[in-house]
């Protein structure tokens, strides 16, 4: 050990911080840092591409915000919980059973980047950030197609809500 607060020479500063942050559990702080880097790089690439191609960026209307919110909710739930999308999550998760109508319960497995990807793919809140960024980029580069896709997902969210209401009434 060196004199740097008992930190071993083989321990990286990030591992040291992760142990201090969550001493009683394996916490993928490095994986999260990597995911943040990929996200920031993606947003930067979208912004630079929009600028270089002189895309017009128009402020969304309140209606666009509502439709995008519903679409983001719906697509993030489809990615994170739907049985049909389980092959996307399977390399990073372990099936635990069902969790509500048309939703699965899965446990994240692995460590490092594998664990981080599993957590991103099983968390609708985490997935939602990536979905809304993709939709926002779509509004810049392909607004008509993105509006159509977002409207379809928003309608599906409304349909799912009605299914839940009907199930409660029966």
C-alpha positions in Angstrom: 0.0 0.0 0.0 1.1 3.5 -0.6 0.6 6.6 1.5 -2.4 7.7 -0.5 -5.1 7.1 2.2 -4.4 3.4 2.2 -5.1 3.0 -1.5 -3.4 0.1 -3.1 -1.2 0.7 -6.1 -3.3 -1.6 -8.2 -6.5 0.2 -7.5 -7.5 2.9 -9.9 -8.8 6.2 -8.5 -12.3 5.4 -9.9 -12.3 2.0 -8.1 -11.3 3.8 -4.9 -14.1 6.3 -5.3 -16.6 3.6 -6.1 -15.6 1.7 -2.9 -16.0 4.8 -0.9 -19.4 5.6 -2.5 -20.9 2.1 -2.1 -18.6 0.2 0.3 -21.0 -2.7 0.9 -21.9 -3.5 -2.7 -20.5 -3.9 -6.2 -21.4 -0.6 -7.9 -20.7 0.0 -11.6 -19.5 3.6 -11.3 -17.0 3.1 -14.2 -19.8 1.7 -16.3 -22.0 4.6 -15.6 -19.2 7.0 -16.4 -18.7 5.2 -19.7 -22.5 5.4 -20.5 -22.4 9.1 -19.7 -19.5 9.5 -22.1 -21.3 7.6 -24.9 -24.5 9.7 -24.3 -22.6 13.0 -24.3 -20.7 11.9 -27.5 -24.0 11.0 -29.2 -25.6 14.3 -28.3 -22.5 16.1 -29.5 -22.5 14.2 -32.8 -26.2 15.0 -33.3 -25.7 18.7 -32.6 -22.6 18.9 -34.8 -24.3 17.1 -37.6 -27.3 19.4 -37.4 -25.0 22.4 -37.5 -22.9 21.2 -40.4 -25.9 20.2 -42.5 -27.6 23.5 -41.5 -30.7 21.8 -40.2 -33.4 24.1 -39.0 -34.1 23.5 -35.3 -37.6 24.5 -34.4 -38.9 24.8 -30.9 -41.5 22.1 -30.3 -45.1 23.0 -29.8 -46.8 22.1 -26.6 -48.6 19.4 -28.6 -45.3 18.0 -29.8 -44.1 17.9 -26.2 -47.1 15.9 -25.1 -46.9 13.4 -28.0 -43.2 13.0 -27.4 -43.7 12.4 -23.7 -46.3 9.7 -24.4 -44.1 8.2 -27.2 -41.0 8.2 -24.9 -43.0 6.5 -22.1 -44.3 3.9 -24.5 -41.1 3.0 -26.3 -39.0 3.0 -23.1 -41.5 0.5 -21.5 -41.5 -1.6 -24.7 -37.7 -1.8 -24.6 -37.3 -2.3 -20.8 -40.2 -4.6 -20.0 -42.0 -6.1 -23.0 -41.6 -9.9 -23.5 -41.1 -9.4 -27.2 -38.0 -7.3 -26.7 -36.5 -9.7 -24.1 -33.9 -11.0 -26.7 -32.4 -7.5 -26.5 -32.1 -7.7 -22.7 -31.3 -11.5 -22.4 -27.5 -11.2 -22.7 -27.5 -8.8 -19.7 -30.4 -10.1 -17.5 -31.9 -13.2 -15.9 -35.6 -13.9 -16.3 -37.4 -13.7 -12.9 -41.1 -13.9 -14.0 -43.9 -11.5 -15.0 -44.5 -8.1 -13.5 -47.9 -6.9 -14.5 -49.7 -7.3 -17.8 -47.4 -7.8 -20.7 -44.3 -6.9 -18.6 -41.4 -9.1 -17.5 -39.4 -8.9 -14.3 -35.7 -9.4 -14.9 -32.6 -9.3 -12.8 -29.5 -7.6 -14.2 -26.4 -9.8 -14.3 -22.7 -9.4 -15.0 -20.3 -6.7 -14.1 -18.7 -3.6 -15.6 -20.1 -2.5 -19.0 -22.3 -5.6 -19.2 -24.0 -4.7 -15.9 -24.4 -1.0 -17.0 -26.0 -2.0 -20.3 -28.3 -4.4 -18.4 -29.4 -1.6 -16.1 -30.0 0.8 -18.9 -32.1 -1.8 -20.8 -34.2 -2.8 -17.9 -34.9 0.7 -16.4 -37.6 2.5 -18.3 -36.5 5.8 -16.8 -32.9 5.3 -18.0 -34.0 4.0 -21.4 -36.4 7.0 -21.6 -33.4 9.5 -21.7 -32.0 7.7 -24.8 -35.4 7.4 -26.4 -36.3 11.1 -26.0 -32.8 12.0 -27.4 -33.4 9.8 -30.4 -36.8 11.3 -31.0 -35.5 14.9 -30.6 -32.8 14.1 -33.2 -35.5 12.6 -35.4 -37.5 15.9 -35.2 -34.4 17.7 -36.5 -33.3 15.2 -39.3 -36.6 13.5 -40.3 -39.5 15.5 -38.7 -42.4 14.0 -40.6 -41.3 10.4 -40.1 -40.6 11.1 -36.4 -43.9 12.8 -35.9 -45.6 9.8 -37.4 -43.7 7.3 -35.3 -44.2 9.4 -32.1 -47.9 9.7 -32.8 -48.2 6.0 -33.3 -46.4 5.3 -30.0 -48.6 7.9 -28.2 -51.7 6.2 -29.6 -50.4 2.9 -28.3 -49.8 4.4 -24.9 -53.4 5.6 -24.9 -54.6 2.1 -26.0 -52.6 0.5 -23.2 -54.1 2.8 -20.7 -57.6 1.9 -22.0 -56.7 -1.8 -21.6 -55.8 -1.3 -18.0 -59.0 0.6 -17.3 -61.1 -2.1 -19.0 -59.3 -4.8 -17.0 -60.0 -2.9 -13.7 -63.7 -2.6 -14.7 -64.1 -6.3 -15.3 
